């Protein structure tokens, strides 16, 4: 049965069985990412419905905390389901993950709000978010391992590249469903009850995914290992308790996944944040620009996966990290000049100085949204960052009140209505209003043939191509680093630590860096430094594995020292 897939020629076309494996794994993972991104896209509505007992500021904090919970538990899901996958099997484990994910999402769609059942509503919501994160932590490793273990040698990068499209496709699908629902039911109805529709639709996607996955066979590599009695009885201990295996996971994290994660999040999520929050582009236009870039650039996942079968995984992944690190600053500055020319000019021409005792200032890193920064310096810097103002801090020892000089306008943090006064002063000094006529604005999905949207789509597409370079070959690279007996466990943990923590923490870290320095571009140093570190570590510490035969290597189920040094 499945063993016939292993024997297929690397040069031949895909067999019907191989196509079915890829479709089943990819489609299910698309649905999982769709479920996961729904919450991120609807966080503001969710906050209003499930944290209504709090004021707006606190409500938004808890909404972000609930979203972050899904990211933070992903590595734990990798451990739980990775162990299960290495002991019980790939097929049944990631069948379980999709049921948990889909059911959790559907329940959000029918969950009573805090106005109806009080504090139980937000507690239930956070519990469901954590279940989603746990399931996603097990899903990716299962799908990537399953496809890779069905793929013939010499085509693993191409086959697994279809799994890599799923995160982008899931984001794209969630945006389409949300925009479609808004347009059909109207904004008022969407805010009242229509927001539930995208969550409820997940039950249809869940049914399709489960039906497809029930038709699948166990992966041939796992079945062969199981038949020979060479499976691991303690995958966690073997993967991370033995240095010979643990070091591979560590170098995979630092020399591959860490850089891949920040390049991915910069190209797809930070670009969206930068357009909307920093450059003040409206939500519809921002989503349309990102959607077009995803449509135009996503073919790169398959292209670079295929190319990695020819020239290797490392040149493409590390090359993508390096090119991204070298070009982020000019690309984001060009994006700024094109998306909001008036704001870009204000950044260059209007001087803003905050005079305060710098010892009272904090580094405002707040990934969960629960920290409170109450010093005048912190309040002032955060307010200026939210207004997208470039500024510098002048140290005045002993001065606890923050005084802001914006051009010829002056504001003090101790005056009544400071936030409103600051916003007024910023505009009076020459910063444009958020709705100024120079800001790019699309009238519809196909309003892309004017200079502003066309240039911005070009920039965003290039950022997506960087994403496809680092992400297209990563599944094959991780699968090939680890022996079959502990593969699911070993590859899942570095992947989810890298993407869930290094990538997931990027928005919070970037905002803290912007607030700390007063430079709206300074947050880019976070992905740049991490990507460059990955290039260095990856060159020296991670082997090239694209020629490794995962079916013939390590017949006893163990990884030899020679394998680690040579990658063969």
Secondary structure, 3 states (H helix, E strand, C coil): CCHHHHCCCCCCCCCHHHHHHHHHHHHHHHHHHHHHHHHHHCHHHHHHHHCCCCCHHHHHHHHHHHHHHHHHCHHHHHHHHHHHHHHCCHHHHHHHHHHHHHHHHHHHHHCCCHHHHCHHHHHHHHHHHHHHHHHHHHHHHHHHHHHHHHCCCCCHHHHHHHHHHHHHHHHHHHHHHHHHHHHHHCHHHHHHHHHHHHHHCHHHHHHHHHHHHHCCCCCHHHHHHHHCCCCCCCHHHHHHCCHHHHHHHHHHHHHHHHHHHHHHHHHHHHHHHHHHHHCCCCHHHHHHHHHHHHHHHCHHHHHHHHHHHHHCHHHHHHHHHHHHHHHHHHHHHHHHHHHEHHHHHHHHHCCEEEEECHHHCCCCCCCCCCCCCCCHHHHHHHHHHHCCCCCEEEECCCCCCCEEEECCEEEECCCCCHHHHHHHHHHHCCCCCCCCCCECCCCCCCCCCCHHHHHHHHHHHHHHHHHHHHHHCHHHHHHHHCCHHHHHHHHHHHHHHHHHHHHCCHHHHHHHHHHHHCCCCCCHHHHHHHHHHHHHHHHHHCCCCCCCCCCCCCCCCCCCHHHHHHCC
